[in-house]
Amino acid sequence: MALNLANNSSLANITSLPASITGGGLTLVSSQTASASASLEFSLDDSYDSYIFKYINIQPVSGNNDKRFTLQASTNNGSSYGVTTTTTTFRAYHDENDGSAGLSYTASHDIAQSTSFFQLSDILIDDGDCNISGYLQLFNPSSTTFVKHFIARFSGSNDGECISGFGAGYFNTTSNLTNLKFQMDSGNLNGIIKMYGVS
């Protein structure tokens, strides 16, 4: 069997891809900006097998200290939120003053078969420049056969430390998910969330 090798010259001469080559692209479906908003809600359908939600500069509004960025799903077009969910998380952190650093499992952020909104972030303060950014990828939300898996990441600055969070879980339902809602555990939020379909 012969090997076909590509070099910089041959790649540079490509002007278009054959119609038979598809996949791998992100399509912006929706973008919402929270400005002292109670929540941001997104509708899902079967247009894509996977969706990515990018959250940018999420922070609680002024006067709302020690808040958490949370998520839940709906199976009834947003009439109610409370799909049974199980999650797992761990985090790395490093203080600005180099006083401490670590990597640890964060059991206090996990839920097991809960219908409550669950944490996507560490505690956030309302200091003007403190916020988190990151993403959540949801897989096959329209399936009526499988539970709905997701992975999540965030990076943040919070009261003098850099935090990197890693999470995963699943919505334990074989009903199709119709909506996601992002909100603080109490109070309002600022920031941007963009929803992309993965093709």
Protein Blocks (a to p, Z undefined) as FASTA:
>chain_A
ZZddddfklmmmpmbdcfklgghiacdfbdcddehiabdcddddfkbfbdcdddehiacd
ehiahiaddddddfegolagciacddddddddddfklmagcddddfklpcehiabdcdfb
dcddfbfkbccddddddehklbckbccdddddddddeehiacddddddddddfbdcfbdc
dddfedcdeddddddddZZ
